[in-house]
Amino acid sequence: MKYKIDSNGYYGEFGGAYIPEVLYKTVMDLRNIYEEILERDSFKREYKSLLIDYAGRPSPLYLAKRLGQKYGCKIYLKREDLNHTGAHKINNTIGQILLAKRMGKTRIIAETGAGQHGVATATVCALMDMPCRVYMGATDVKRQHVNVERMKMLGAEVFAVQSGNKTLKDATNEAIRDWCCHPADTFYIIGSTVGPHPYPDLVARLQSVISEEIKWQLLEKEGRDYPDYLMACVGGGSNAAGTIYHYIDDMRVKIFLGEAGGLGIDSGETAATIHRGSLGIIHGARTLVMQDEDGQITEPYSISAGLDYPGIGPMHANLAKTHRATVMAINDDEALKAAYELTRLEGIIPALESAHALGMLEKIKFQKDDVVVLTVSGRGDKDIDTYLAHINDNKD
């Protein structure tokens, strides 16, 4: 599989495990057993049962007729926003907590930006009766306060991180510090295809249920199991990885990923890592990183808390470098416009993250017979305050 991970944990030149010595045994233990556990019949049965009966899968593949009419093609929306907890994140947290239990771990930590991964982690910890601490940047705590209250209601301890830009990067830093202090009993549920190997591959595999469903749903609806275009937003990259996983080596399928352009890729206020990043190491992996000439990580910016990250998953860095995926930087205004468009045309309020995928539609020239599948990774309830603050800019 040309674009999948190799035996050393690399996607091309990106990936690996760059970790402090105190975490070496913990990460190696996970690396040595995760594939075997994921392939156990008992794991598969429990995981599938929870995805169906608890998370509400399969998520619908919805034909967005009015949106398709506007862009002159057939657009299907993969409705991850309809999962329990309101996003794709639950696919991953269910799988990882089942893995943690089988490894004998007794405490869970996580990081979160938009709060959706934090909510999904707190949810499965409540389900499995395990203590949970979620690290979240203080800036994100303010702009995603509804999700903070949901986590607390579920029994999680939410730790507001005051360092740096007080966003996702800083939350991840603190989570790793915690992990270093409690490596024996603690399982770190990482929310995206980032971090040291095996996390990028582990998260991609657990999210691959998205593309697995797309295949049979398209076969039912279109008589073929592949689209012409696959589209998703990308920050760390978990919903994107899940969307493309079963198509990554199918060259009939064009892959388009939308990253956060912020105020513009040349503005200095952006999170467009693939456009502005360079080779470096962040949070345990070698990938593209937004950094200055001295190698110091620069602060990203996006209107979307979930895309406000100065790195990119190594899978996506490799897909961009090899030109398997086309990556577009979608600015704040373009994302807001696209979100309002979907809301008015289809009655679906998307998460701001998902709006960055929708923002690519007007930049692509489609043929009328093209079949497009675009993943709506989450619902927009958590972003209502941000949408309301910009409502005057988006009125008809």
Disulfide bonds with the S-S distance in Angstrom:
none
